[in-house]
Amino acid sequence: MCEFAKQHNWFILPRWDCDIKNVGSIKLAEKLGFHTPREYGVYSLEHVN
């Protein structure tokens, strides 16, 4: 936890995010202790003039 968060009594939960096809990143996350990978939807809005 960063020092600023400690001073303000903030609880920070780290997250890992990568493309589901990025096997190297997923393996690194597992080595660092991250668990339970899951897929989720992403939406974007297109700006129309």
PDB file of N, CA, C, O and CB in Angstrom:
ATOM      1  N   MET A   1       0.857  -1.174   0.000  1.00  0.00           N
ATOM      2  CA  MET A   1       0.000   0.000   0.000  1.00  0.00           C
ATOM      3  C   MET A   1       0.897   1.230   0.000  1.00  0.00           C
ATOM      4  O   MET A   1       1.922   1.252   0.683  1.00  0.00           O
ATOM      5  CB  MET A   1      -0.972   0.002   1.228  1.00  0.00           C
ATOM      6  N   CYS A   2       0.524   2.242  -0.753  1.00  0.00           N
ATOM      7  CA  CYS A   2       1.347   3.440  -0.825  1.00  0.00           C
ATOM      8  C   CYS A   2       1.224   4.257   0.466  1.00  0.00           C
ATOM      9  O   CYS A   2       0.236   4.151   1.192  1.00  0.00           O
ATOM     10  CB  CYS A   2       0.946   4.292  -2.043  1.00  0.00           C
ATOM     11  N   GLU A   3       2.226   5.057   0.729  1.00  0.00           N
ATOM     12  CA  GLU A   3       2.278   5.833   1.967  1.00  0.00           C
ATOM     13  C   GLU A   3       1.097   6.800   2.086  1.00  0.00           C
ATOM     14  O   GLU A   3       0.551   6.971   3.176  1.00  0.00           O
ATOM     15  CB  GLU A   3       3.589   6.606   2.043  1.00  0.00           C
ATOM     16  N   PHE A   4       0.699   7.431   0.983  1.00  0.00           N
ATOM     17  CA  PHE A   4      -0.438   8.349   1.003  1.00  0.00           C
ATOM     18  C   PHE A   4      -1.699   7.628   1.470  1.00  0.00           C
ATOM     19  O   PHE A   4      -2.455   8.155   2.286  1.00  0.00           O
ATOM     20  CB  PHE A   4      -0.660   8.966  -0.392  1.00  0.00           C
ATOM     21  N   ALA A   5      -1.922   6.428   0.953  1.00  0.00           N
ATOM     22  CA  ALA A   5      -3.100   5.656   1.337  1.00  0.00           C
ATOM     23  C   ALA A   5      -3.054   5.283   2.816  1.00  0.00           C
ATOM     24  O   ALA A   5      -4.077   5.321   3.498  1.00  0.00           O
ATOM     25  CB  ALA A   5      -3.213   4.393   0.477  1.00  0.00           C
ATOM     26  N   LYS A   6      -1.878   4.925   3.311  1.00  0.00           N
ATOM     27  CA  LYS A   6      -1.739   4.589   4.733  1.00  0.00           C
ATOM     28  C   LYS A   6      -2.078   5.779   5.608  1.00  0.00           C
ATOM     29  O   LYS A   6      -2.769   5.629   6.616  1.00  0.00           O
ATOM     30  CB  LYS A   6      -0.320   4.106   5.038  1.00  0.00           C
ATOM     31  N   GLN A   7      -1.601   6.963   5.238  1.00  0.00           N
ATOM     32  CA  GLN A   7      -1.835   8.159   6.037  1.00  0.00           C
ATOM     33  C   GLN A   7      -3.307   8.539   6.089  1.00  0.00           C
ATOM     34  O   GLN A   7      -3.755   9.156   7.055  1.00  0.00           O
ATOM     35  CB  GLN A   7      -1.032   9.312   5.489  1.00  0.00           C
ATOM     36  N   HIS A   8      -4.055   8.180   5.069  1.00  0.00           N
ATOM     37  CA  HIS A   8      -5.474   8.530   5.014  1.00  0.00           C
ATOM     38  C   HIS A   8      -6.386   7.348   5.316  1.00  0.00           C
ATOM     39  O   HIS A   8      -7.595   7.411   5.097  1.00  0.00           O
ATOM     40  CB  HIS A   8      -5.810   9.089   3.657  1.00  0.00           C
ATOM     41  N   ASN A   9      -5.785   6.258   5.826  1.00  0.00           N
ATOM     42  CA  ASN A   9      -6.542   5.059   6.191  1.00  0.00           C
ATOM     43  C   ASN A   9      -7.379   4.518   5.034  1.00  0.00           C
ATOM     44  O   ASN A   9      -8.510   4.071   5.229  1.00  0.00           O
ATOM     45  CB  ASN A   9      -7.443   5.358   7.370  1.00  0.00           C
ATOM     46  N   TRP A  10      -6.823   4.563   3.851  1.00  0.00           N
ATOM     47  CA  TRP A  10      -7.503   4.017   2.674  1.00  0.00           C
ATOM     48  C   TRP A  10      -7.094   2.571   2.498  1.00  0.00           C
ATOM     49  O   TRP A  10      -5.932   2.221   2.701  1.00  0.00           O
ATOM     50  CB  TRP A  10      -7.175   4.840   1.397  1.00  0.00           C
ATOM     51  N   PHE A  11      -8.019   1.750   2.131  1.00  0.00           N
ATOM     52  CA  PHE A  11      -7.725   0.357   1.802  1.00  0.00           C
ATOM     53  C   PHE A  11      -7.667   0.245   0.286  1.00  0.00           C
ATOM     54  O   PHE A  11      -8.645   0.532  -0.405  1.00  0.00           O
ATOM     55  CB  PHE A  11      -8.799  -0.622   2.406  1.00  0.00           C
ATOM     56  N   ILE A  12      -6.528  -0.169  -0.222  1.00  0.00           N
ATOM     57  CA  ILE A  12      -6.356  -0.283  -1.670  1.00  0.00           C
ATOM     58  C   ILE A  12      -6.207  -1.752  -2.031  1.00  0.00           C
ATOM     59  O   ILE A  12      -5.342  -2.444  -1.495  1.00  0.00           O
ATOM     60  CB  ILE A  12      -5.123   0.536  -2.159  1.00  0.00           C
ATOM     61  N   LEU A  13      -7.043  -2.222  -2.932  1.00  0.00           N
ATOM     62  CA  LEU A  13      -6.991  -3.598  -3.395  1.00  0.00           C
ATOM     63  C   LEU A  13      -6.460  -3.603  -4.824  1.00  0.00           C
ATOM     64  O   LEU A  13      -7.157  -3.165  -5.739  1.00  0.00           O
ATOM     65  CB  LEU A  13      -8.394  -4.278  -3.310  1.00  0.00           C
ATOM     66  N   PRO A  14      -5.245  -4.090  -5.030  1.00  0.00           N
ATOM     67  CA  PRO A  14      -4.688  -4.082  -6.385  1.00  0.00           C
ATOM     68  C   PRO A  14      -5.434  -5.036  -7.307  1.00  0.00           C
ATOM     69  O   PRO A  14      -5.879  -6.101  -6.881  1.00  0.00           O
ATOM     70  CB  PRO A  14      -3.212  -4.450  -6.349  1.00  0.00           C
ATOM     71  N   ARG A  15      -5.565  -4.660  -8.540  1.00  0.00           N
ATOM     72  CA  ARG A  15      -6.218  -5.473  -9.581  1.00  0.00           C
ATOM     73  C   ARG A  15      -5.281  -5.616 -10.761  1.00  0.00           C
ATOM     74  O   ARG A  15      -4.432  -4.755 -10.991  1.00  0.00           O
ATOM     75  CB  ARG A  15      -7.567  -4.839 -10.033  1.00  0.00           C
ATOM     76  N   TRP A  16      -5.427  -6.689 -11.505  1.00  0.00           N
ATOM     77  CA  TRP A  16      -4.640  -6.924 -12.714  1.00  0.00           C
ATOM     78  C   TRP A  16      -5.610  -6.982 -13.873  1.00  0.00           C
ATOM     79  O   TRP A  16      -6.631  -7.664 -13.792  1.00  0.00           O
ATOM     80  CB  TRP A  16      -3.786  -8.240 -12.615  1.00  0.00           C
ATOM     81  N   ASP A  17      -5.310  -6.282 -14.943  1.00  0.00           N
ATOM     82  CA  ASP A  17      -6.209  -6.239 -16.092  1.00  0.00           C
ATOM     83  C   ASP A  17      -5.399  -6.442 -17.363  1.00  0.00           C
ATOM     84  O   ASP A  17      -4.384  -5.778 -17.572  1.00  0.00           O
ATOM     85  CB  ASP A  17      -6.989  -4.896 -16.143  1.00  0.00           C
ATOM     86  N   CYS A  18      -5.848  -7.359 -18.208  1.00  0.00           N
ATOM     87  CA  CYS A  18      -5.201  -7.566 -19.503  1.00  0.00           C
ATOM     88  C   CYS A  18      -6.172  -8.282 -20.423  1.00  0.00           C
ATOM     89  O   CYS A  18      -7.206  -8.787 -19.986  1.00  0.00           O
ATOM     90  CB  CYS A  18      -3.878  -8.377 -19.353  1.00  0.00           C
ATOM     91  N   ASP A  19      -5.833  -8.320 -21.686  1.00  0.00           N
ATOM     92  CA  ASP A  19      -6.637  -9.038 -22.671  1.00  0.00           C
ATOM     93  C   ASP A  19      -6.618 -10.525 -22.339  1.00  0.00           C
ATOM     94  O   ASP A  19      -5.582 -11.051 -21.932  1.00  0.00           O
ATOM     95  CB  ASP A  19      -6.112  -8.787 -24.114  1.00  0.00           C
ATOM     96  N   ILE A  20      -7.737 -11.204 -22.504  1.00  0.00           N
ATOM     97  CA  ILE A  20      -7.858 -12.619 -22.166  1.00  0.00           C
ATOM     98  C   ILE A  20      -6.899 -13.484 -22.992  1.00  0.00           C
ATOM     99  O   ILE A  20      -6.567 -14.599 -22.590  1.00  0.00           O
ATOM    100  CB  ILE A  20      -9.295 -13.085 -22.379  1.00  0.00           C
ATOM    101  N   LYS A  21      -6.461 -12.975 -24.136  1.00  0.00           N
ATOM    102  CA  LYS A  21      -5.540 -13.723 -24.991  1.00  0.00           C
ATOM    103  C   LYS A  21      -4.079 -13.446 -24.659  1.00  0.00           C
ATOM    104  O   LYS A  21      -3.188 -14.033 -25.274  1.00  0.00           O
ATOM    105  CB  LYS A  21      -5.801 -13.391 -26.442  1.00  0.00           C
ATOM    106  N   ASN A  22      -3.819 -12.568 -23.705  1.00  0.00           N
ATOM    107  CA  ASN A  22      -2.458 -12.206 -23.333  1.00  0.00           C
ATOM    108  C   ASN A  22      -1.936 -13.189 -22.279  1.00  0.00           C
ATOM    109  O   ASN A  22      -1.892 -12.881 -21.088  1.00  0.00           O
ATOM    110  CB  ASN A  22      -2.403 -10.746 -22.801  1.00  0.00           C
ATOM    111  N   VAL A  23      -1.548 -14.365 -22.742  1.00  0.00           N
ATOM    112  CA  VAL A  23      -1.141 -15.449 -21.848  1.00  0.00           C
ATOM    113  C   VAL A  23       0.063 -15.053 -20.990  1.00  0.00           C
ATOM    114  O   VAL A  23       0.114 -15.390 -19.807  1.00  0.00           O
ATOM    115  CB  VAL A  23      -0.813 -16.704 -22.660  1.00  0.00           C
ATOM    116  N   GLY A  24       1.023 -14.347 -21.570  1.00  0.00           N
ATOM    117  CA  GLY A  24       2.194 -13.924 -20.813  1.00  0.00           C
ATOM    118  C   GLY A  24       1.823 -13.054 -19.630  1.00  0.00           C
ATOM    119  O   GLY A  24       2.364 -13.235 -18.539  1.00  0.00           O
ATOM    120  N   SER A  25       0.911 -12.115 -19.824  1.00  0.00           N
ATOM    121  CA  SER A  25       0.482 -11.233 -18.753  1.00  0.00           C
ATOM    122  C   SER A  25      -0.280 -12.004 -17.679  1.00  0.00           C
ATOM    123  O   SER A  25      -0.113 -11.748 -16.487  1.00  0.00           O
ATOM    124  CB  SER A  25      -0.383 -10.108 -19.310  1.00  0.00           C
ATOM    125  N   ILE A  26      -1.107 -12.937 -18.102  1.00  0.00           N
ATOM    126  CA  ILE A  26      -1.867 -13.752 -17.143  1.00  0.00           C
ATOM    127  C   ILE A  26      -0.919 -14.590 -16.298  1.00  0.00           C
ATOM    128  O   ILE A  26      -1.110 -14.704 -15.087  1.00  0.00           O
ATOM    129  CB  ILE A  26      -2.877 -14.666 -17.877  1.00  0.00           C
ATOM    130  N   LYS A  27       0.104 -15.181 -16.921  1.00  0.00           N
ATOM    131  CA  LYS A  27       1.068 -15.986 -16.175  1.00  0.00           C
ATOM    132  C   LYS A  27       1.864 -15.130 -15.191  1.00  0.00           C
ATOM    133  O   LYS A  27       2.138 -15.561 -14.071  1.00  0.00           O
ATOM    134  CB  LYS A  27       2.019 -16.701 -17.138  1.00  0.00           C
ATOM    135  N   LEU A  28       2.235 -13.921 -15.607  1.00  0.00           N
ATOM    136  CA  LEU A  28       2.941 -13.016 -14.698  1.00  0.00           C
ATOM    137  C   LEU A  28       2.048 -12.653 -13.511  1.00  0.00           C
ATOM    138  O   LEU A  28       2.508 -12.638 -12.369  1.00  0.00           O
ATOM    139  CB  LEU A  28       3.391 -11.737 -15.444  1.00  0.00           C
ATOM    140  N   ALA A  29       0.787 -12.365 -13.774  1.00  0.00           N
ATOM    141  CA  ALA A  29      -0.150 -12.038 -12.702  1.00  0.00           C
ATOM    142  C   ALA A  29      -0.253 -13.190 -11.710  1.00  0.00           C
ATOM    143  O   ALA A  29      -0.278 -12.964 -10.500  1.00  0.00           O
ATOM    144  CB  ALA A  29      -1.534 -11.707 -13.278  1.00  0.00           C
ATOM    145  N   GLU A  30      -0.313 -14.414 -12.207  1.00  0.00           N
ATOM    146  CA  GLU A  30      -0.385 -15.579 -11.328  1.00  0.00           C
ATOM    147  C   GLU A  30       0.880 -15.688 -10.470  1.00  0.00           C
ATOM    148  O   GLU A  30       0.799 -15.997  -9.281  1.00  0.00           O
ATOM    149  CB  GLU A  30      -0.584 -16.865 -12.156  1.00  0.00           C
ATOM    150  N   LYS A  31       2.046 -15.435 -11.074  1.00  0.00           N
ATOM    151  CA  LYS A  31       3.300 -15.480 -10.316  1.00  0.00           C
ATOM    152  C   LYS A  31       3.325 -14.430  -9.217  1.00  0.00           C
ATOM    153  O   LYS A  31       3.941 -14.638  -8.172  1.00  0.00           O
ATOM    154  CB  LYS A  31       4.491 -15.282 -11.247  1.00  0.00           C
ATOM    155  N   LEU A  32       2.662 -13.306  -9.447  1.00  0.00           N
ATOM    156  CA  LEU A  32       2.623 -12.219  -8.474  1.00  0.00           C
ATOM    157  C   LEU A  32       1.514 -12.388  -7.442  1.00  0.00           C
ATOM    158  O   LEU A  32       1.362 -11.554  -6.549  1.00  0.00           O
ATOM    159  CB  LEU A  32       2.451 -10.904  -9.185  1.00  0.00           C
ATOM    160  N   GLY A  33       0.736 -13.468  -7.561  1.00  0.00           N
ATOM    161  CA  GLY A  33      -0.281 -13.760  -6.556  1.00  0.00           C
ATOM    162  C   GLY A  33      -1.697 -13.361  -6.907  1.00  0.00           C
ATOM    163  O   GLY A  33      -2.585 -13.469  -6.062  1.00  0.00           O
ATOM    164  N   PHE A  34      -1.939 -12.905  -8.119  1.00  0.00           N
ATOM    165  CA  PHE A  34      -3.306 -12.579  -8.536  1.00  0.00           C
ATOM    166  C   PHE A  34      -4.031 -13.865  -8.930  1.00  0.00           C
ATOM    167  O   PHE A  34      -3.414 -14.780  -9.475  1.00  0.00           O
ATOM    168  CB  PHE A  34      -3.304 -11.561  -9.721  1.00  0.00           C
ATOM    169  N   HIS A  35      -5.325 -13.937  -8.660  1.00  0.00           N
ATOM    170  CA  HIS A  35      -6.096 -15.156  -8.901  1.00  0.00           C
ATOM    171  C   HIS A  35      -7.396 -14.863  -9.633  1.00  0.00           C
ATOM    172  O   HIS A  35      -7.750 -13.709  -9.876  1.00  0.00           O
ATOM    173  CB  HIS A  35      -6.391 -15.861  -7.587  1.00  0.00           C
ATOM    174  N   THR A  36      -8.081 -15.909  -9.969  1.00  0.00           N
ATOM    175  CA  THR A  36      -9.421 -15.924 -10.574  1.00  0.00           C
ATOM    176  C   THR A  36      -9.579 -14.987 -11.775  1.00  0.00           C
ATOM    177  O   THR A  36     -10.327 -14.011 -11.706  1.00  0.00           O
ATOM    178  CB  THR A  36     -10.438 -15.558  -9.536  1.00  0.00           C
ATOM    179  N   PRO A  37      -8.883 -15.278 -12.865  1.00  0.00           N
ATOM    180  CA  PRO A  37      -9.119 -14.465 -14.062  1.00  0.00           C
ATOM    181  C   PRO A  37     -10.547 -14.676 -14.569  1.00  0.00           C
ATOM    182  O   PRO A  37     -11.092 -15.775 -14.476  1.00  0.00           O
ATOM    183  CB  PRO A  37      -8.095 -14.815 -15.174  1.00  0.00           C
ATOM    184  N   ARG A  38     -11.134 -13.628 -15.097  1.00  0.00           N
ATOM    185  CA  ARG A  38     -12.491 -13.745 -15.648  1.00  0.00           C
ATOM    186  C   ARG A  38     -12.673 -12.741 -16.768  1.00  0.00           C
ATOM    187  O   ARG A  38     -12.019 -11.699 -16.814  1.00  0.00           O
ATOM    188  CB  ARG A  38     -13.562 -13.526 -14.550  1.00  0.00           C
ATOM    189  N   GLU A  39     -13.556 -13.076 -17.648  1.00  0.00           N
ATOM    190  CA  GLU A  39     -13.863 -12.187 -18.763  1.00  0.00           C
ATOM    191  C   GLU A  39     -14.960 -11.208 -18.347  1.00  0.00           C
ATOM    192  O   GLU A  39     -15.779 -11.503 -17.477  1.00  0.00           O
ATOM    193  CB  GLU A  39     -14.297 -12.998 -20.015  1.00  0.00           C
ATOM    194  N   TYR A  40     -14.957 -10.054 -18.979  1.00  0.00           N
ATOM    195  CA  TYR A  40     -16.003  -9.068 -18.743  1.00  0.00           C
ATOM    196  C   TYR A  40     -16.220  -8.268 -20.018  1.00  0.00           C
ATOM    197  O   TYR A  40     -15.330  -8.179 -20.863  1.00  0.00           O
ATOM    198  CB  TYR A  40     -15.637  -8.133 -17.556  1.00  0.00           C
ATOM    199  N   GLY A  41     -17.374  -7.702 -20.148  1.00  0.00           N
ATOM    200  CA  GLY A  41     -17.712  -6.926 -21.338  1.00  0.00           C
ATOM    201  C   GLY A  41     -17.158  -5.512 -21.256  1.00  0.00           C
ATOM    202  O   GLY A  41     -17.030  -4.938 -20.174  1.00  0.00           O
ATOM    203  N   VAL A  42     -16.837  -4.969 -22.403  1.00  0.00           N
ATOM    204  CA  VAL A  42     -16.373  -3.589 -22.503  1.00  0.00           C
ATOM    205  C   VAL A  42     -17.244  -2.878 -23.520  1.00  0.00           C
ATOM    206  O   VAL A  42     -17.454  -3.386 -24.621  1.00  0.00           O
ATOM    207  CB  VAL A  42     -14.863  -3.516 -22.902  1.00  0.00           C
ATOM    208  N   TYR A  43     -17.744  -1.725 -23.169  1.00  0.00           N
ATOM    209  CA  TYR A  43     -18.603  -0.951 -24.054  1.00  0.00           C
ATOM    210  C   TYR A  43     -17.955   0.398 -24.338  1.00  0.00           C
ATOM    211  O   TYR A  43     -17.263   0.956 -23.486  1.00  0.00           O
ATOM    212  CB  TYR A  43     -20.009  -0.764 -23.436  1.00  0.00           C
ATOM    213  N   SER A  44     -18.178   0.901 -25.504  1.00  0.00           N
ATOM    214  CA  SER A  44     -17.678   2.234 -25.829  1.00  0.00           C
ATOM    215  C   SER A  44     -18.764   2.995 -26.601  1.00  0.00           C
ATOM    216  O   SER A  44     -19.584   2.405 -27.305  1.00  0.00           O
ATOM    217  CB  SER A  44     -16.353   2.149 -26.661  1.00  0.00           C
ATOM    218  N   LEU A  45     -18.739   4.290 -26.448  1.00  0.00           N
ATOM    219  CA  LEU A  45     -19.690   5.144 -27.148  1.00  0.00           C
ATOM    220  C   LEU A  45     -18.970   5.896 -28.241  1.00  0.00           C
ATOM    221  O   LEU A  45     -17.871   6.410 -28.037  1.00  0.00           O
ATOM    222  CB  LEU A  45     -20.381   6.122 -26.179  1.00  0.00           C
ATOM    223  N   GLU A  46     -19.582   5.957 -29.382  1.00  0.00           N
ATOM    224  CA  GLU A  46     -18.993   6.681 -30.491  1.00  0.00           C
ATOM    225  C   GLU A  46     -19.582   8.089 -30.540  1.00  0.00           C
ATOM    226  O   GLU A  46     -20.799   8.268 -30.493  1.00  0.00           O
ATOM    227  CB  GLU A  46     -19.230   5.933 -31.826  1.00  0.00           C
ATOM    228  N   HIS A  47     -18.716   9.065 -30.633  1.00  0.00           N
ATOM    229  CA  HIS A  47     -19.164  10.439 -30.720  1.00  0.00           C
ATOM    230  C   HIS A  47     -19.623  10.726 -32.154  1.00  0.00           C
ATOM    231  O   HIS A  47     -18.865  10.517 -33.102  1.00  0.00           O
ATOM    232  CB  HIS A  47     -18.038  11.417 -30.285  1.00  0.00           C
ATOM    233  N   VAL A  48     -20.836  11.193 -32.307  1.00  0.00           N
ATOM    234  CA  VAL A  48     -21.395  11.489 -33.632  1.00  0.00           C
ATOM    235  C   VAL A  48     -21.650  12.980 -33.717  1.00  0.00           C
ATOM    236  O   VAL A  48     -22.292  13.557 -32.839  1.00  0.00           O
ATOM    237  CB  VAL A  48     -22.711  10.682 -33.896  1.00  0.00           C
ATOM    238  N   ASN A  49     -21.147  13.610 -34.778  1.00  0.00           N
ATOM    239  CA  ASN A  49     -21.374  15.047 -34.991  1.00  0.00           C
ATOM    240  C   ASN A  49     -22.657  15.293 -35.744  1.00  0.00           C
ATOM    241  O   ASN A  49     -23.006  16.443 -36.010  1.00  0.00           O
ATOM    242  CB  ASN A  49     -20.209  15.671 -35.747  1.00  0.00           C
TER     243      ASN A  49
END
